[in-house]
């Protein structure tokens, strides 16, 4: 491995410049190695007659909607899935303690 004659004799600015060059070279080398590995893997996959999506899927799946769990019988537009904060309409109705949240289960 190449090393300058005396690191101890270098100025702070020179050492900082050298460190920045080393960091840049490390990133470039890592990217080159990753690209090479990616190309080898793609070649192996195609050689066996597969596509990457056959092995790893089509990517992120869309999040589905959550079914409604609670509904206000007097106003059917007032619904809640049971996730997150309790909505205002349900909080107001259950505040007195006479009615429970389970009374609104679908």
Helices and strands as residue ranges (DSSP letters): G 7-9, H 12-47, H 52-56, E 70-71, E 79-80, H 88-94, G 101-104
